[in-house]
Amino acid sequence: MEKWKNKIAVITGASSGIGLAILKDLAINGITVIGLARNVETIEYFKNDLGEIKEKIFTRACDVSNVDSLKESFDWIEKEFSCIHILINNAGILHNLSILDSSDEVTEKINSVISTNFTGAVHCARKAIALMKNSNDYGLVVNINSIAGHNVYSGLNISNVYSPTKFALTAFSEILRQELITNGNDKIRVSNLSPGVVKTEIMVRGKIYPSKDTYNDVAHIFAEDISHGVLYLLSTPWNVNVSQITIKPLGER
Ligand code: NDP
């Protein structure tokens, strides 16, 4: 971990759940963190309870599903910091919908899941790697995926578009890792981190559970458990690329 001290990380979806937990842990470990989200007020509010480490945390409003917003944010990062070393591609959404529903409302929801979970992650990785190259230092891209990016859970209305976006992200992680090698880059590593069920707001926003307190019928872990996975990725020696990591609650199949 020590070797990442004073390096610079960008975290997408840093205003809640897993992203917020990673933001805190990286800042505690001496990393300068730029948190991106549509609602950055939540991060600013959260920062106020963090004492001295709040000075390590910066925020910028960004909608990763919108290429103009994404470009504006990364241009700002380049202007303010010139380079970065870590990207945590974490922003993600799901919706409770049926793909057999042909309504315009569902068309819009499907498009928003794809443009947030997949194309948003692809464009963030492209922008972030360009800024990593500015530093000529070591770099790490962590794509926060899901067990739904490896297995299909049919009959679940949350899974039917969400899962294909996460499968695509699994493929993209490996393509990106190999493409960097093909282009002679031996400094930037790519990891695909796939959590099982984590007790966050995602299922509440997706209208699966009315609140986080009603998650009790499923085995779950917490955002901090996923953040510990990221700390593990940062703790490995420079010559190691952990390309796949799955973190499940004990008891989840
Ligand atoms: P939360 O709903 O708690 O957090 C999601 C974050 O994504 C928020 O900070 C939200 O911020 C941000 N976000 C959503 N849409 C956009 C957008 N268009 N642009 C920028 N930011 C956006 O969910 P989790 O913490 O659970 O989810 C984080 C990641 O973990 C996701 O990729 C999810 O798929 C993955 N995951 C979660 C699991 C779980 O059980 N919780 C299991 C497996 C994977 P804002 O609304 O402010 O923009």
Boltz pocket constraint, residues with backbone or C-beta under 6 A from the ligand:
constraints:
  - pocket:
      binder: B
      contacts: [[A, 12], [A, 13], [A, 14], [A, 15], [A, 16], [A, 17], [A, 18], [A, 19], [A, 36], [A, 37], [A, 38], [A, 39], [A, 40], [A, 62], [A, 63], [A, 64], [A, 65], [A, 66], [A, 89], [A, 90], [A, 91], [A, 92], [A, 93], [A, 116], [A, 144], [A, 145], [A, 146], [A, 147], [A, 194], [A, 195], [A, 196], [A, 197], [A, 198], [A, 199], [A, 200], [A, 201], [A, 202], [A, 203], [A, 205], [A, 223]]
      max_distance: 6.0
